[in-house]
């Protein structure tokens, strides 16, 4: 199955600027390769896409390889929720490969309650359920995955049939500056 993945370009611009005086070599081609390698090493990122749909992936850079990097997978789903999975990773010198996953991922789920506009820019009023485990763990995610996306197995009841008005506009604005990473991108 061919999927399109997206990465944040604002991060890429920052990386390109920092790479001139940092301890990495950075290129867009290498970064796309890194995203694909991360998907092969981080099963939870693939599982999120499988269960919840088109997901965005990016690798944060904090100025030095010694400081470390974070893999982020974000998905918008049920026209109401945003799930972020984050896990520390070790990158190669060329920033073109996830060499190692350094810890267990953490999962952050928020519910969008409403969309408000700031000029023409949509923003979300979000809330995290009072009784939700937050962040939840890889073990809890495994239960959700085994239950085919049923979050109630970890005590989270989602409002699947209550879409938020203009949620799609909020998602579109958030994804506006992201770059697609296809499985078949040329190296």
N, C-alpha and C positions, 0 to 999 in steps of 0.2 A: 504494500500500500504506500503510495507516495504521499508524503506529508510536507506541508510548508511550516517552517518554524520561523520565529521572528526574534531578532535581537535588538537591543536598544542602541540607536545610533549616537545618542548623546554620550553614552559611555565610550563609544568608539572614538569620537572626537577627542575626548579627554585622554584616552589611551594613546592616540597618535601624538598628541602634544607632549605627554609625559615620556613617551618612548625615546624622544630625542635626548633626554638626560637621565635615563633610568637604566635598570639592569635587565631589560628585555628588548628583544626585537619584535616589532609588531607590524602586521599587515592584515588587511581585511580578509584576504584569502586564508591566511593562517588562523585568523580568529574563527572563520566559518568552519575550518577543519577542527578546531578545538571544540566548538559546539557539538559537531558530529561525534567526536571522540568521547565527550562527556556523556552523550546519550547512550553510548555503548557501555559506559562504566557506572552509570547511575540509573539503576533499574526503576527507581521511583519516578524519575523524570519521564520515562517512556510510559509508565503505568498511568500517570496523570493524563497524558495525551490520549491514551487508549480509552480511559473511562470518561474523561470530561471534555475532550475535544482539543481543538487548535490551541496550542500552548506557546508561550514565549519563553525563550531561554537566553540567559546572558551570564557572563562571568565578570565579576567585579574585580577591579585592580586597585590596590591601595597605595601605589607609589613604589613598591619594592617587592620582589619575589619573597624576600625574607619575612615580610609582614603577612603574606598569604593572600589567598583569593577565595571568593565565595561563588559557588554555582547557584543560580536562581532560576527556578521554573515558576512561571505565573500563568494562571488560567482564569478566565472569566466564564462563569457557567450559570445555568438556570435563569439567566437575565436578572440575577440578584446577588451573586456571590463572587468573591475573588479568593483564590487559594494561591499562596506563595509557599514554595518549598525551597529551603536554603540549606546548603551543605558546604563546609570548607573543603577546598581542593588544592592540590599542588600542581602548578603549571610548568611546562617546559620552557626553556630559555627563549625559544621563538614564539612563545605564547600561542602555539598551534596544536597543543595536545594537553588534555587533562591526564597527568601522569598518575595521580593517586587521589582517592577520596580519603580525607583525613579524619572524618568523624561521622556520626549518624546524622541524617538530615532532620531538620525541624520543619514543621508545617504550621503556617499561619492562615487561618480562615477568617474572613470578615464578611459581614452581610451589608450590602448597600441598602440603606433605608430609603434614600431619595436622591434625586439628581437636582442640583441647584446650578444656576448659571452665574458666572462672573464675567460680565460682558457677554461675549458669544461662546466662551469656554465653559464646557460642562465640568462640574466637580461633584464628588459624591459625599453624602453624609453616611458614614459607616459606623458599624457597631459590631462588637464581638460579644457573642452570647455570654451572659453572666455565668451560666452553668457549663460552658464549653471548656474542654481541656485546652489550654493555650500557653505556649504553643503545644501542639500535640506531637507525638513521637513517631519514629519509624515503625515501632511495633503497633501503634494505633493505626497508622496508615495501612499496614499489612492487613489488619482486620477489615478496614474499609475496602481495600482492593479485593480481598477474598469475597466480600459481600457485594461485589460488583458496583461499588460506588454508594452503598447505603451507609451514610454517616451515622445513622442511629445506633450502629453497633458500638460506637464509642460515645454515645450519649448526645449526639448532635442531630436534632430534627430540623431538616431543611424545608423551606417553603418552595417546593418545586413549581407549584402552579400559581405563584404570586409574583409575576414579573414586575420590575420597577420601571416606571415610565421613563423613557429616554436613556435606558441603560445602554442600548446599542450606540448611542451618540457618545456616551462616556467612554466606552470601550474603544470606539473609533478614534477619539481624541488621544487616548492613552497609547494607542498603537501607531499613530500618525508617523512618528519618526523612527519606526523600527524597520529593520532590514530582514527580508525573508532568507532563510537558510534551507535550501532544498536538499534532500538526500542525495540527489545526483549532481550537485554543484561541482563544477570542474575544480580541480586542485590548482 
